[in-house]
Amino acid sequence: MKTKLIIALFALTALPALSAVAQTSTWIIDPVHSQSNFEVRHLSVSNARGSITNITGTVVWDPRDPSKDSVNAVLDATTINSGSAYRDKDIKSDAFFNTEKFPTLTFHSTSVKRDGKGLKVAGELTLAGVTRPVVLDVDGPATPHKGMQEGLVSGLEATTTIKRTDFNFGSKYPDAVVGEDVKITIDIELDQK
């Protein structure tokens, strides 16, 4: 009897959250709880890592039809942190991100499709003034639930690998110094609008 009561109570509390996302809805990226991390080979012997915070933007999500989904995100390149002030100065220079001229990176989706348990999100990434197509492998969005501010929250993780030379990024450095492949992971927390 207690088990049936617990299941009934859970169903009643979960129902509003599930019905709220059973249709197309707009979600705001929470910049405090979102971050992008990057990794690239250094001197062909180790990995150099860094992060970018203060990610803003919107996600339109239809759990029944991913073709109606869209993502627009802005990453604040001035927040780059690689754990070394010396390296950060170089990374922010015109040799790489050129944050003085291009203080943000942007991503705008062009298509979304289901891929197993996740999604494939194709779009345009603009990095240091160069725009190229990329595909993000997305784990999520997570099942929404009530957040700390009583509204619904969700989240997702997206990964991709880009070729730095496609973006004319660090072009003065050969592959033996800075690897060609840059692995990117983006962790996003979303608040329903």
Secondary structure by P-SEA (a helix, b strand, c coil): caaaaaaaaaaaaaaaaaaaacccbbbbbcccccbbbbbbbccccbbbbbccccccbbbbbcccccccbbbbbbbcccccccccaaaaaaaacccccccccccbbbbbbccccccccbbbbbbccccccbbbbbbbbcccccccccccccccccccccccccccccccccccccccccccbbbbbbbbbbbcc
